[in-house]
Amino acid sequence: MTISEISSLMSGAIMQILLLAGPILITALVVGLVVSIIQATTSIQEQTLTFVPKIAAIMIVLALLAGWMFATLGEYTINLFSLIPGMAG
């Protein structure tokens, strides 16, 4: 196995991580920002107020995108397993 093949596998893995984690992280970021702006304007500084909307939004995103996430991860795993016989020789 050459260095370019290893580099290609690693870059593919990093892209897969970003692709799968991106929607969840962006959702948490946007909801956290909105809640922080609301807290700053209303002077409500309750610590637990930020967690409930974030958790709810993340659960909604996971419910909507779980099928796509598992299909994408499954395709990537199948592609990795198909490369194993070529690595042995």
Backbone bond lengths (Angstrom), bond angles and torsions (degrees), N, CA, C in turn:
res aa  C-N    CA-C-N  psi(-1)  N-CA   C-N-CA  omega(-1)  CA-C   N-CA-C  phi
1 M - - - 1.454 - - 1.529 108.08 -
2 T 1.299 115.15 128.92 1.463 119.55 -175.55 1.527 110.65 -89.63
3 I 1.301 114.18 167.78 1.460 120.11 -179.88 1.531 110.62 -65.67
4 S 1.320 117.17 -35.02 1.467 119.14 178.86 1.531 111.34 -66.68
5 E 1.323 117.99 -36.27 1.467 120.53 176.39 1.520 111.30 -66.53
6 I 1.324 116.35 -41.62 1.465 120.46 178.11 1.527 110.07 -64.95
7 S 1.318 115.93 -41.74 1.459 120.31 178.17 1.530 111.04 -62.80
8 S 1.316 116.42 -40.02 1.462 120.90 178.55 1.536 110.77 -65.03
9 L 1.321 116.56 -41.86 1.471 119.98 177.78 1.525 111.46 -63.85
10 M 1.317 116.36 -42.10 1.462 120.02 -179.14 1.526 111.35 -67.61
11 S 1.325 117.60 -42.07 1.462 119.25 178.96 1.527 110.77 -66.95
12 G 1.329 117.31 -35.64 1.457 120.47 175.51 1.514 111.79 -64.52
13 A 1.329 116.88 -39.03 1.460 120.70 178.74 1.526 111.22 -67.08
14 I 1.312 116.83 -41.62 1.473 120.19 178.88 1.528 110.59 -65.48
15 M 1.322 117.11 -41.19 1.462 119.98 177.71 1.528 111.05 -64.41
16 Q 1.323 116.90 -37.42 1.461 120.57 178.10 1.528 110.70 -65.36
17 I 1.315 117.26 -41.07 1.469 121.15 177.38 1.520 110.47 -62.05
18 L 1.321 116.76 -46.58 1.468 120.21 179.51 1.522 111.86 -64.13
19 L 1.317 116.57 -38.73 1.461 121.12 -179.40 1.523 111.63 -66.31
20 L 1.323 117.01 -38.99 1.462 120.54 -177.59 1.532 112.58 -82.35
21 A 1.315 117.59 -36.71 1.465 120.02 -177.07 1.523 112.69 -87.87
22 G 1.317 117.39 -19.87 1.457 121.62 -176.07 1.518 115.38 -55.77
23 P 1.326 118.99 -52.74 1.464 118.69 -178.45 1.528 113.80 -59.98
24 I 1.311 117.04 -37.06 1.466 120.79 -179.97 1.522 110.31 -69.57
25 L 1.318 116.45 -45.37 1.461 119.84 -178.76 1.527 112.17 -67.28
26 I 1.316 116.74 -39.02 1.468 119.58 178.36 1.523 110.50 -66.10
27 T 1.330 116.58 -40.13 1.465 120.09 177.24 1.526 111.16 -60.83
28 A 1.330 116.69 -46.56 1.464 120.31 179.25 1.525 111.08 -63.03
29 L 1.320 117.02 -38.10 1.456 121.06 179.23 1.526 111.55 -64.97
30 V 1.323 116.77 -47.03 1.459 120.87 -177.89 1.527 110.84 -66.19
31 V 1.327 117.15 -45.23 1.469 120.07 179.93 1.526 110.39 -64.63
32 G 1.321 117.69 -41.27 1.457 120.72 177.58 1.513 112.39 -62.65
33 L 1.329 116.36 -39.93 1.459 120.32 178.40 1.521 111.62 -65.51
34 V 1.325 116.49 -43.83 1.476 120.25 179.10 1.517 110.79 -63.33
35 V 1.321 117.58 -44.45 1.463 120.78 179.80 1.528 110.38 -65.14
36 S 1.324 117.08 -38.60 1.468 119.83 178.35 1.520 111.66 -64.69
37 I 1.326 117.16 -39.99 1.467 120.08 177.47 1.524 110.24 -64.69
38 I 1.326 116.34 -42.40 1.468 119.41 178.12 1.526 110.67 -63.49
39 Q 1.327 117.19 -41.44 1.470 120.26 178.52 1.522 110.98 -64.44
40 A 1.309 117.39 -39.23 1.465 120.06 -178.96 1.525 111.52 -68.30
41 T 1.323 117.02 -37.18 1.461 118.96 -177.99 1.524 112.83 -77.82
42 T 1.326 117.00 -28.80 1.469 119.27 -177.92 1.525 112.53 -100.35
43 S 1.308 118.32 -3.66 1.473 124.30 -178.27 1.523 112.98 59.51
44 I 1.324 116.41 28.62 1.474 120.94 172.85 1.528 106.91 -93.59
45 Q 1.308 117.29 114.37 1.455 121.27 -176.54 1.526 111.56 -111.65
46 E 1.295 116.96 48.02 1.456 121.70 177.99 1.529 108.87 -82.92
47 Q 1.322 117.17 125.18 1.458 121.42 -175.57 1.529 112.64 -69.44
48 T 1.330 116.06 -36.04 1.458 118.71 -176.65 1.522 112.47 -76.15
49 L 1.320 118.21 -13.17 1.455 121.30 -178.96 1.524 112.38 -64.01
50 T 1.313 117.60 -28.34 1.465 119.69 -178.20 1.523 112.13 -77.81
51 F 1.322 118.36 -28.53 1.459 120.36 -173.57 1.520 113.50 -75.53
52 V 1.310 118.07 -41.15 1.462 120.80 -175.34 1.529 112.17 -63.28
53 P 1.334 119.95 -49.06 1.474 118.19 177.64 1.537 112.89 -64.19
54 K 1.335 117.16 -36.93 1.464 119.71 178.69 1.516 110.93 -63.45
55 I 1.324 116.78 -46.65 1.463 120.35 -179.41 1.521 110.34 -63.24
56 A 1.333 117.27 -42.34 1.464 120.38 179.33 1.527 111.19 -63.29
57 A 1.321 117.24 -43.93 1.467 120.60 -179.57 1.527 111.14 -66.26
58 I 1.324 117.19 -40.07 1.465 120.41 179.14 1.522 110.17 -65.66
59 M 1.323 117.57 -40.30 1.468 120.42 178.10 1.532 111.17 -64.17
60 I 1.318 117.19 -38.90 1.470 120.23 177.68 1.527 110.79 -64.88
61 V 1.329 116.72 -44.16 1.467 120.43 179.05 1.520 110.41 -64.07
62 L 1.334 117.11 -41.20 1.461 119.51 177.77 1.520 111.46 -64.54
63 A 1.317 117.25 -39.54 1.463 120.18 178.90 1.528 111.10 -64.84
64 L 1.324 116.81 -37.69 1.459 120.16 -179.17 1.524 113.14 -76.50
65 L 1.314 117.69 -36.30 1.459 121.16 -172.10 1.526 114.83 -107.35
66 A 1.325 118.47 3.20 1.467 120.30 -175.66 1.527 111.91 -61.70
67 G 1.305 117.62 -42.15 1.463 120.18 179.57 1.517 112.32 -61.65
68 W 1.329 115.58 -45.76 1.458 119.76 178.07 1.526 111.55 -64.06
69 M 1.338 116.51 -39.94 1.466 120.38 -179.39 1.532 111.04 -64.02
70 F 1.331 116.72 -44.83 1.464 119.55 179.75 1.520 111.64 -67.69
71 A 1.326 117.80 -37.10 1.465 120.32 177.90 1.526 110.74 -65.46
72 T 1.320 117.03 -43.49 1.466 121.00 179.13 1.522 111.05 -63.91
73 L 1.314 116.42 -44.00 1.465 120.11 179.11 1.522 111.19 -67.07
74 G 1.322 116.75 -36.44 1.464 120.19 176.92 1.515 112.23 -64.11
75 E 1.329 117.04 -44.07 1.466 120.56 177.40 1.520 111.37 -61.39
76 Y 1.323 116.44 -42.15 1.469 119.98 179.76 1.528 110.75 -64.49
77 T 1.327 116.65 -41.05 1.463 120.58 179.55 1.526 111.06 -66.09
78 I 1.324 117.29 -41.65 1.462 120.52 177.58 1.523 110.38 -62.24
79 N 1.328 116.78 -40.96 1.467 119.96 177.12 1.528 111.35 -62.90
80 L 1.322 117.41 -40.29 1.464 119.90 177.78 1.526 111.55 -64.72
81 F 1.321 116.25 -43.68 1.473 119.40 179.83 1.523 111.77 -66.09
82 S 1.327 117.29 -31.07 1.462 118.98 178.50 1.533 111.48 -71.66
83 L 1.323 117.22 -20.41 1.477 120.19 178.23 1.520 112.88 -82.57
84 I 1.317 118.72 -13.87 1.466 121.48 -175.48 1.531 113.07 -61.02
85 P 1.342 120.85 -45.90 1.470 117.90 179.54 1.533 113.81 -60.45
86 G 1.306 117.84 -32.80 1.464 120.55 178.34 1.513 113.13 -71.42
87 M 1.321 117.38 -23.20 1.462 120.98 179.28 1.521 112.32 -77.88
88 A 1.318 118.22 -22.84 1.467 121.59 -176.42 1.526 112.07 -73.35
89 G 1.293 116.82 -27.08 1.452 118.83 -174.04 1.454 117.05 -98.31
